[in-house]
Amino acid sequence: MAAVNRVYAARLARMVVLGPDGESIGRVRDVVISISIVRQQPRVLGLVVELLTRRRIFVPILRVTSIEPGAVTLATGSVSLRRFAQRPGEVLVLGQVIETQVRVDDPDLPELKDADLIVVDLGIEQTRTRDWMVTKVAVRQHRRLGRRSNVHAVDWHHVHGLTPSGLAMPDQGVAQLLEQFVGQRAIEVADAIRELPSKRRYEVVKALDDERLADVLQELPEDDQTDVLKRLPADRAADVLEAMDPDDAADLLGSMTPSDAEQFLRRMDPEDSEDVRRLLSHSPDTAGGLMTSEPVILAPDTTVAEALARVRDPDLTPALASLVFVVRPPTATPTGRYLGCVHLQRLLREPPADLVSGIVDTDLPNLAPEDSLSAVTRYFAAYNLVCGAVVDEENHLLGAVSVDDVLDHLLPEDWRETEEPDLTATEGAL
């Protein structure tokens, strides 16, 4: 298929990136351009490409040999594998330019004069020197009463507002940016948000609903979590903490000063804050500090069919779904007397109408809340488990530790930000 030399940047999003031999390298996540204080035609510098490993790198536009309707092809498979870091003067089209407010003075479009317009896309075109330049700016008026306004493609020199100061104006829209995150995992959204400039990062954070923000927040480094939470209005911050898993909320609040943590806890719903306070009472490197207070807990008269329905909950991690815990009422932690656990594999083998009380594993040892991180690790290795019950001296179930909680504490604190050793070379073959 013939390559094209004029494209719109937003249409490149998620487009497959191929090496010279046709092998898939990753997908386009953004287009990097230069915008200066002096009014000059913006030049395309390159692409932000997400590799198959989720790492985002910068590929200079001169490494692109063709842009076809279905794929971007590189001239070489040897590119820098350093994680993308935005430099001064560099601007992300999708991350920063889209939905910027501008004015237009095109004599061919008198109806747009003095109108409040927003940018919906940038047209880029390759010149005879092989450079790619921004030649068109697609704009539309703000939507009113839910109606979609017409989009106009305007020559870049008729557009005013695409400047560093214009991009710094507050309250820029994020609707198109949020569309990029639809269907993505929370860790992928967190990675994308971290790479945005501070202004845009918090415009996105403000626009996410509480549940989605809670999921994303749990995947950010600790310092970023605290920064985001403190920038939110106090009541919104409390709502987000309530939407987080109790153990993750406890980890986040435990990283703050006691006075700061207490301010957030007081604004939370008492039922939610009680769970978090209970977790905060344990040392963070013990089973009590690692556990979640919301594993799958069942009464003895629960049927196998009901138990399987509970573990199908999409919000459960695979580790937490691997075991269900059977207790005497009450079933909220700390529970009544702990009777034992049932493995998911056993549930799958039993008749749906049978009761879980008849298939409880009572021989598996339990974790105590004061057990150390190393003891928890040895427990998982010894019994080939990915989840384990935490039970107090009076045989009440307090919660459960899952292997992902253990890994979070075994890895270095900055593991989300640290470069992998095999990808630190300046140049490498993809």
N, C-alpha and C positions, 0 to 999 in steps of 0.2 A: 504494500500500500504506500502511496506517495506521501512523503513527509510534507509538512506545512511550515510556513515561515511566519505565520501570524496566528496567535492563539490568545485565549483569555485565561488569565492566571488561575482563577478559581476553578476552572474546569480541569486543571492539572491535578487538583487534590485527589489523593488516593489512586492516581494513575500508576500503573506498574512501571518500574524502572528495570530495563534490561541491560545486560552487559553486551559486549561486541559479538559474543557467540550466541546470543539469544537467551542466556540463562537469567532467571529472575533474581534480582538483587534486593528489591524492596519496593516501597511505594513513596510517591511524592507526598509530603505533608505541608510544604509551604514554598513560597517563592521569595527570594531575598532580593531587594532592590536598594538602590542608593537614593536618598532624598537629602538635598543640601539646603542650607539657609538661603544661598543664592538661587534664584529661580532658574534651574537648569533641567533639561529633560531627564527624567529618572532613567537610570540604567539598570538592567537586570544583572545581578552579580552571580546568582546561582540558585540551586534548589536545596531545600532541606529534605533529605531522603531518610525514611525510616527503614532500617535493615530488617531482615528476617528475625534478628535477635532483639528487636525493639529499640536498639540504639539509633539515635538520630544524628546524622552526619551532614556536613556541607559538601555539596558537589558543585564546583565552579561551572558556570553556564558554558564555558568553552570546552568542557569535557562532554557536552551533549552533542551528539552527532545528528540526531533527528528527533522531532516530536511528531508522532503520528496520532491519529484519533484514538488509538487504544493503548499506546505505550510510549515511554520516553526511552531512547536508546543512547547509551554512552559510547564514546569512541574508544574507551579503555576500561579495563576492569581494575586498574590500579588507582586507588583514590585514598585520601586521608581518612583513617578510621577514628580520628579524634571525635569525641562527642561535640555536636554543634554548640557553639557559644556565640551569641550575637555580639558584634563589635560596634563601636561608635560609628554612626553614619549609616549603619545597616538597618533596614526596615523590613518587617515581615508583611507580605501582602495580606494573607488571610488573618494573621494574628493582630495586625495593627491598622492596616489601611481600610479594609472593608468596614463599612458603616461609619466612616469618618464623614463629618458634615462639611460640605463645600458649597461654593457659589460658582455659577457659570455665566460667561458673557458672550456666548456664541450667537452671532447675528442671525444664524440660520434657525435658531431655537429661541425666538423672543419670548415664548411662553415660560421659559425657565429663568428669565431675568429676575433677580431679587428673590427667587424662591429658595426655601431651605431644602437642600438636596443632600442625599447620602450616597456614598460610593458603594456600588454592588459588585464591581469587578474592574480589573485593569487589562486592557488589550496590550500585548507585547508583540514586537515584530523584529525579525532579524534584518540587519542592515547589510550593505555590501561588504562591510569590514568584518562580518560575522558576529558583531556585537548585537545583543538583544536590548531594545529600548522600549520604554512605555510610550505608546503612541495614542492609545484611546483610553478614556475613562468612562465606564458605564455608570450612570447615575439614575436615581429616581427620587421622587418626592416622598416625604414621610407618609406612611399609610394612615389613612383616616377612616374611622368607622369600619375597620377590618377590610377595606378595599385595597386591592393591589394596584399601585400606580404604574404607569408605563415606564419602561427603561429606555434611556437615551444614551447612545454612544457619542461622546464628545471628544474632539481633539484635545490632547493634554494641555496645550497652551491656552485653552479657553477656560480652564478649571483653576479656581483659586481656593486654597486651603490645604493643599497637599504639601505641607511644610512641617518641619519638626515641631513648631509651636502649635500648628493645627492638629497634629496627631496627639499632642499632649492635653488637648481640651478634655475636661471630665465628661462623664455620663455618655460615653460612646456606646452605641448598641453592640450587642454580642449575639444576636439571633443566628446569623450565618456561621459564626464561630462555633456556637453550640451544636449546630447541625453536624459539624465535623466529629463530634464526640458521640453521636447516636450509634448505639451498638458496640461501643468500645468498652473494654473492661476498665474498672476503676484505676488500676495501676497505669494503664495507657493514658487515661485522662490526666492523672497526676503528673506523669512525665511531661505531657504537653503543656500543662499549666505552669510547671516549674520553668520552662524555657521562655515563657512570655515575659515581656517587660512588666515591672511592678504595677503600673497603672492598669494594664489590660488584665493582669492576673486577678486583681481584686474586682474588676468589673465582671469577670466571668464568675468568680466566687459568689458575688452578690446575686447573680442570676440563677445559679443552680438551686434546685429545691433542697430542702433539709436532708432528705434521705440520700440523694445523690451526693451532696456535699459531704455528708458523714462518711460515705464509702470512699470518696476521693481523699478526704482528710486522713483517713487511716493509712493511706499509701504514701503520704508525704513524709520527708524527714522531720524529726522531732522539732527542730527550730522553726521550720516552715509551718508546722501544725500550730505551734504556739502563736506565731506571728499572725496567721489567718484568724485564729480564734479571737485574739485581742483586737483585731480591726473590725470585727463584726459588732453590731449593736448587742448590748448585753443579753437582751431577751432572745435574740436570734441565736447567739452563741449557746445559750442554755438549751434551746430547741435542738440544735445540731448535736450537742453532747448527749441528749436523750436519745437521738436516733442512732448514735454509735453503739457498737457492742460494748457492754459494760467494762470488759477488760481493757479494750482499747481506750475508752474514755478515762479509765483509771491510770493507764500508762501516760496519757497526755497530761492529765492533771498532776500526776506524780512528778512530772518533770518541772513543774512550776513551783514558785515559792508557796508555802502553806497559806499565806494570806490571799494570794491571787486565786489559788485553787478553791479556797473557801467561798470567795465571791461568786464563782461560777456554780458551785454546789448549792448555794442558797437559792439561786434562781431556778434551779432544776426542779422538776416535779419530785416531791418527797419519795415516791415509790422508786423512781429511777435513781435518785441520788443516794438512797439507802444502799442499793446494790454496789454502787461505785465506792461509797465510804467503806463498806465491808471489805472490798478488794484492796483499798488503800491502806487498810490496817495491817496488811501482810507485807513483809519485805519483798521487793520486786523480783528478787532472784530465788524465790521459793515457789513451791507448788501453789500456795495460796495466792501469791502475787501474780503468777502466770495464768491462773485458771480463768475461765469464763463462768459466770454464775447462771448462764442460760443454755445448758446442754439439753438434749432431748430426755425429758423426765416423764415416766409413765407410772400410773397406778397399777397394782397387780391384776386388776380385772380388765385391763386393756387387751383387745384382741390383736392378733398378728397383723390383720388387715389395717387396723387403726395405727399400729406402730409403723407400718410401711408408709402409710399416708403421711405421718409426721416426718419421716426422714426424707421424703420427696420434696420438702420445703426448699425452694431454690435459694433461699437466703442462708441455708446451712452450708458450711464448708464440707468437703468430702471427709475430712478428718472427724468432725463432730457428728456426721451422719453415719459413721462406721459403728458406733455403739449407742444403745439406748440404755438408760438407767432406770431401774424399777425400785420404787420406794413406797412406804406407807404414807398416806396423807399426813400433812400437806405436801403437795408436789412442787411448791416454790421453795427455792433455796433460802436458808437451810431447811432441808426437808424433814419429813418423819423418818422412821428407821429405814436405813438403806438395806435393800434385799439382795442386790446384785445387778449384773448387766446382761444384755443380750447382744450378740454380735449380728451385724447386718446379714452376714452369710447364713446364719442360723434362721433368721426371720424369713429369708427367701426360700428355705427348705421346708418350712412348716405349713400346715393347713391354715388358711386365712382366718377361720373361726376359732382356732385355739387361743388360749390366753397366754400372755407373756410370762405369767407367774409359773407356768409349767416348764419353761425352757430357760430359766435364769441360770447364769453361770455364777455360782457362789464361791468357787475356788480361786478366782483371780485375785491376787493381793491388790490393795488399794494404796493410793498415795495419801500421805498426811500433809496438812497445810504447811508445816514447817520443813518439809523435805527440800533439800537444796536443788539447784539447777542440775548439778552433776548427777544427783540421785534420780531425778526425773528422767534424765537422758539415759541412764543405765536401765531404768525401769522399762522404757520403750524398747530398748535394744534387747533386753532379756526376754520380754514377752511378745515381741514382734507386733507391737501396737502402734497406732497413730493417735490414740485418745485414751485417757485414763481418768478414773474417778478420784476426786479429792474428798476424803471422809474424815470427820473429826473424831475425837475420843469417845463421844457418845453415840457414834454410828449414824450421824446425820450427814447426808450428802451436801457438801458446800458448793460444788461445781465440778468442772472437768478441765483438764489440761490437754490441749491438742498439740500435735507435732509442729504446726506452724508457729504457735506461741513460743515453743522451745527454740526453733530456728531463729526467730526474731531476736532472741536474747543471746544466742551463741554467736551470731554474726557481729562484726564490728558495728558500732553505733551509726557510722556513716556509710553503711553498706549500700544504701540507695544512691549515694552520690559518688562512690569510689569507682574509678575506672578498672575494668577487668584487666589482669596482667597481660593477657595475650592480645589485647586490642590497643595497647598504648603506642605502638609503632606509628611514626609519622605517616608512613605510606605502607599500604599493604594491598595485596591482590584479593579482590572480593571473590 
